[in-house]
Amino acid sequence: MFQFKLNDEIRKQMKNPDLFIKGMEKTYWGLIIAMAGVGLMLILYFNNPENVLHPTWILLIGLGLAGWGEWQKYKGKGSL
């Protein structure tokens, strides 16, 4: 769904540009998953307030994936 391309100048400065691009994709997907959990919590808040904290695991999975993507971006960036 997401396709990132780096300029040639930036690509030459990075240690592993492909890992950086994969990290960027994982970060975006993690944020989308976390926001889906927030949307589900909002729906539950109005429909069934006592179960509003049940989709917390979706938030944790999304934020964990975003964190893993940030780590990959850091490792791929190198000496930029």
N, CA and C of each residue as an Amber inpcrd file, in Angstrom:
protein
   240
   0.8210000  -1.1840000   0.0000000   0.0000000   0.0000000   0.0000000
   0.8710000   1.2560000   0.0000000   1.8940000   1.2800000   0.8190000
   2.8050000   2.4230000   0.8390000   4.0320000   2.0860000   0.0130000
   4.4310000   3.0140000  -0.8250000   5.6440000   2.8270000  -1.6140000
   6.5150000   4.0610000  -1.4160000   7.6270000   3.8610000  -0.7710000
   8.5510000   4.9510000  -0.5110000   9.7430000   4.8380000  -1.4460000
  10.1910000   5.9760000  -1.9370000  11.3900000   6.0280000  -2.7740000
  12.2850000   7.1180000  -2.2080000  13.5670000   6.8280000  -2.1810000
  14.5470000   7.7920000  -1.7010000  15.2910000   8.3950000  -2.8830000
  15.6530000   9.6590000  -2.7500000  16.4950000  10.2890000  -3.7720000
  17.8500000   9.6020000  -3.7980000  18.5140000   9.6970000  -4.9310000
  19.8110000   9.0410000  -5.0760000  20.8430000   9.6010000  -4.1030000
  20.7970000  10.9310000  -3.8430000  21.7590000  11.5250000  -2.9110000
  21.5660000  10.9730000  -1.5050000  20.3250000  10.8420000  -1.0970000
  20.0210000  10.3290000   0.2480000  20.3530000   8.8410000   0.3100000
  20.0430000   8.1180000  -0.7440000  20.3090000   6.6770000  -0.7800000
  21.8060000   6.3840000  -0.6330000  22.6450000   7.2330000  -1.2350000
  24.0880000   7.0240000  -1.1480000  24.6230000   7.2850000   0.2570000
  23.9750000   8.1580000   1.0140000  24.4530000   8.5060000   2.3460000
  24.0650000   7.4690000   3.3980000  23.0620000   6.6650000   3.1190000
  22.5770000   5.7000000   4.1030000  23.3860000   4.4150000   4.0740000
  23.4090000   3.7630000   5.2420000  24.1250000   2.4940000   5.3400000
  23.3370000   1.3750000   4.6670000  22.0210000   1.3220000   4.9090000
  21.1640000   0.2860000   4.3310000  19.8200000   0.9230000   3.9670000
  19.6990000   1.4930000   2.7730000  18.4650000   2.2060000   2.4250000
  17.2390000   1.3060000   2.3240000  17.4260000   0.0380000   1.9500000
  16.2730000  -0.8630000   1.8600000  15.6890000  -1.1500000   3.2400000
  16.5390000  -1.2950000   4.2440000  16.0700000  -1.4920000   5.6090000
  15.3460000  -0.2460000   6.1110000  15.8180000   0.9290000   5.7230000
  15.1610000   2.1770000   6.0950000  13.7540000   2.2390000   5.5070000
  13.6140000   1.8450000   4.2510000  12.3010000   1.8750000   3.5980000
  11.3620000   0.8710000   4.2620000  11.8430000  -0.3190000   4.5830000
  11.0150000  -1.3080000   5.2770000  10.5920000  -0.8000000   6.6490000
  11.4990000  -0.1270000   7.3340000  11.1720000   0.4520000   8.6340000
  10.1120000   1.5350000   8.5190000  10.1950000   2.3350000   7.4750000
   9.1920000   3.3730000   7.2570000   7.8180000   2.7490000   7.0130000
   7.7640000   1.6790000   6.2290000   6.4900000   1.0000000   5.9790000
   5.9210000   0.4080000   7.2710000   6.7720000  -0.2290000   8.0790000
   6.3010000  -0.8140000   9.3410000   5.8040000   0.2590000  10.2940000
   6.4700000   1.4110000  10.3050000   6.0350000   2.5070000  11.1740000
   4.6460000   2.9900000  10.7700000   4.4220000   3.1750000   9.5000000
   3.1080000   3.6280000   9.0460000   2.0260000   2.5920000   9.3630000
   2.3050000   1.3010000   9.1060000   1.3150000   0.2720000   9.3990000
   1.0350000   0.1890000  10.8910000   2.0540000   0.3500000  11.7180000
   1.8510000   0.3400000  13.1610000   0.9630000   1.4750000  13.6150000
   1.1610000   2.6510000  13.0450000   0.3090000   3.7840000  13.4020000
  -1.1290000   3.5810000  12.9320000  -1.3050000   2.9710000  11.7670000
  -2.6630000   2.6940000  11.2810000  -3.3660000   1.6970000  12.1960000
  -2.6500000   0.6560000  12.6270000  -3.2460000  -0.3430000  13.5260000
  -3.6020000   0.2850000  14.8680000  -2.7060000   1.1250000  15.3900000
  -2.9910000   1.7890000  16.6690000  -4.2040000   2.7080000  16.5540000
  -4.3170000   3.4310000  15.4500000  -5.4660000   4.3190000  15.2840000
  -6.7640000   3.5290000  15.0690000  -6.6700000   2.3480000  14.4760000
  -7.8580000   1.4940000  14.3670000  -8.3170000   1.0660000  15.7560000
  -7.3710000   0.7780000  16.6470000  -7.7240000   0.4500000  18.0330000
  -8.3820000   1.6230000  18.7370000  -7.8970000   2.8260000  18.4790000
  -8.5010000   4.0210000  19.0740000  -9.9190000   4.2050000  18.5440000
 -10.1150000   3.9890000  17.2490000 -11.4650000   4.0940000  16.6790000
 -12.4130000   3.0690000  17.2700000 -11.9290000   1.8560000  17.4710000
 -12.7520000   0.8220000  18.0890000 -13.0960000   1.1910000  19.5260000
 -12.1370000   1.7730000  20.2370000 -12.4160000   2.2260000  21.6080000
 -13.4700000   3.3350000  21.6170000 -13.4200000   4.2120000  20.6210000
 -14.4150000   5.2890000  20.5360000 -15.8050000   4.7230000  20.2920000
 -15.9070000   3.7450000  19.4230000 -17.2000000   3.1030000  19.1670000
 -17.7110000   2.4210000  20.4320000 -16.8270000   1.7100000  21.1170000
 -17.2310000   1.0270000  22.3480000 -17.5980000   2.0080000  23.4570000
 -16.9960000   3.1800000  23.4570000 -17.2880000   4.1760000  24.4810000
 -18.7550000   4.5860000  24.4520000 -19.3060000   4.6780000  23.2510000
 -20.7010000   5.0870000  23.1350000 -21.6590000   3.9000000  23.1910000
 -21.2530000   2.7320000  22.6950000 -22.1580000   1.5850000  22.6530000
 -22.1270000   0.7430000  23.9100000 -20.9400000   0.4960000  24.4460000
 -20.7870000  -0.4100000  25.5810000 -19.6380000   0.0900000  26.4590000
 -19.8670000   1.1010000  27.2810000 -18.7770000   1.7680000  27.9960000
 -17.9760000   0.8750000  28.9480000 -18.5700000  -0.1900000  29.4700000
 -17.8120000  -1.0310000  30.4030000 -16.7530000  -1.8770000  29.6880000
 -16.8110000  -1.9930000  28.3700000 -15.8340000  -2.7770000  27.6130000
 -14.8770000  -1.9020000  26.8130000 -14.7560000  -0.6350000  27.1620000
 -13.9760000   0.2900000  26.3480000 -12.4820000  -0.0400000  26.3630000
 -11.9750000  -0.6740000  27.3940000 -10.5430000  -0.9630000  27.4690000
 -10.1680000  -2.3290000  26.9040000 -11.1170000  -3.0770000  26.3880000
 -10.8050000  -4.4000000  25.8450000  -9.8880000  -4.3670000  24.6230000
 -10.0020000  -3.4000000  23.7000000  -9.0890000  -3.4190000  22.5480000
  -7.7270000  -2.7740000  22.8200000  -7.3080000  -2.7140000  24.0700000
  -6.0030000  -2.1320000  24.3890000  -4.8760000  -2.9310000  23.7420000
  -5.0610000  -4.2280000  23.5980000  -4.0250000  -5.0550000  22.9840000
  -3.7760000  -4.6510000  21.5350000  -4.8100000  -4.1350000  20.8480000
  -4.6290000  -3.6630000  19.4760000  -3.7030000  -2.4440000  19.4720000
  -3.8840000  -1.5600000  20.4630000  -3.0020000  -0.4000000  20.5720000
  -1.5630000  -0.8290000  20.8130000  -1.3720000  -1.7940000  21.6990000
  -0.0230000  -2.2470000  22.0220000   0.6600000  -2.9090000  20.8260000
  -0.0900000  -3.6860000  20.0640000   0.4730000  -4.3070000  18.8570000
   0.8710000  -3.2310000  17.8480000   0.0030000  -2.2620000  17.6410000
   0.3000000  -1.1890000  16.6880000   1.4970000  -0.3570000  17.1060000
   1.5720000   0.0000000  18.3820000   2.7040000   0.7960000  18.8430000
   3.9940000  -0.0200000  18.8500000   3.8850000  -1.3160000  19.1290000
   5.0650000  -2.1800000  19.0510000   5.5940000  -2.2770000  17.6270000
   4.6890000  -2.4030000  16.6720000   5.0950000  -2.4570000  15.2650000
   5.7220000  -1.1350000  14.8250000   5.1480000  -0.0220000  15.2740000
   5.7210000   1.2810000  14.9440000   7.1080000   1.4420000  15.5670000
   7.2760000   0.9610000  16.7880000   8.5840000   1.0190000  17.4320000
   9.6190000   0.1770000  16.7110000   9.2100000  -1.0040000  16.2590000
  10.1150000  -1.8750000  15.5050000  10.5190000  -1.2080000  14.1850000
   9.5620000  -0.5470000  13.5420000   9.8650000   0.1800000  12.3080000
  10.8310000   1.3260000  12.5540000  10.6680000   2.0340000  13.6790000
  11.5980000   3.1110000  14.0090000  12.9940000   2.5640000  14.2670000
  13.0870000   1.4020000  14.8910000  14.3930000   0.7800000  15.1220000
  15.0510000   0.4150000  13.7850000  14.2650000  -0.1140000  12.8570000
  14.8160000  -0.4400000  11.5480000  15.2570000   0.8110000  10.8000000
  14.4990000   1.8900000  10.9390000  14.9110000   3.1340000  10.3140000
  16.2260000   3.6320000  10.9000000  16.3770000   3.5130000  12.2020000
  17.6080000   3.9480000  12.8690000  18.7980000   3.1110000  12.4060000
  18.6060000   1.7990000  12.3070000  19.7000000   0.9340000  11.8750000
  20.0260000   1.1250000  10.3960000  19.0510000   1.4270000   9.5890000
  19.2760000   1.6170000   8.1590000  19.8570000   2.9650000   7.8220000
  19.6350000   3.9540000   8.6820000  20.1100000   5.3040000   8.3920000
  21.6300000   5.3750000   8.4500000  22.2240000   4.7980000   9.4550000
  23.6850000   4.7790000   9.5360000  24.2640000   6.1400000   9.8350000
  25.0030000   6.7010000   8.8940000  25.7660000   7.9310000   9.1500000
  25.1440000   9.1710000   8.5110000  23.8400000   9.2280000   8.4560000
  23.1900000  10.3770000   7.8290000  23.1720000  11.5600000   8.7430000
